[in-house]
Amino acid sequence: MELLRKLTIKTAGFDVSAVKAAIGDNKTADLLKIAGITTEARPGQTDKGEFVKFGGTFRAVNLQTGETFESATAIFPNFIAESLAAALAQSQEVEFGILIGAKANATSVTGYEYTVRPLVEAKVSDKLGALIAAAGLDAPVALPAPAAQAPAAEAPAKPAKARK
């Protein structure tokens, strides 16, 4: 396993020529499986455009070479980053697992475009919920039925008015 300063498609082994080689004659290829827990999203910009830098814990597997990578920082293509950032705006942590692929696209500058398929549903991390379920605290407690009460006695009749 290789520790990276930041995890990107490129740092995981896929520059333009590697992506084109992976696509080959098949017109499509699976490139990376990435799983992670993201805890922060910071927008940034370079001369190549805007990006979102995620902090958390990330692991990727290069599906062409089998190499494994880990990092505390990740930058994904914008169409992936936007959905993760939106989920992170709703929670302090988001767990996700995705498969990033590429398919040939003659109209693209690079000759391909990235694809993404979720491996698990991206969801708000609920560590307390998982702990509660593991401890069996999520099931309602079975309480004994309340004892039957004796029927209420009839109310006494109103006293008659006194005569004057």
Secondary structure, DSSP 8 states (H G I E B T S, - for coil): -EE-SSB-TTTTT--HHHHHHHHGGGTEEEEEEEEEEEEEEEEEEETTEEEEEEEEEEEEEETTT--EEEEEEEE--HHHHHHHHHHHTTSS-EEEEEEEEEEE-TTSSSSEEEEEEEEEEEEE--HHHHHHHHTTTTS-------------------------
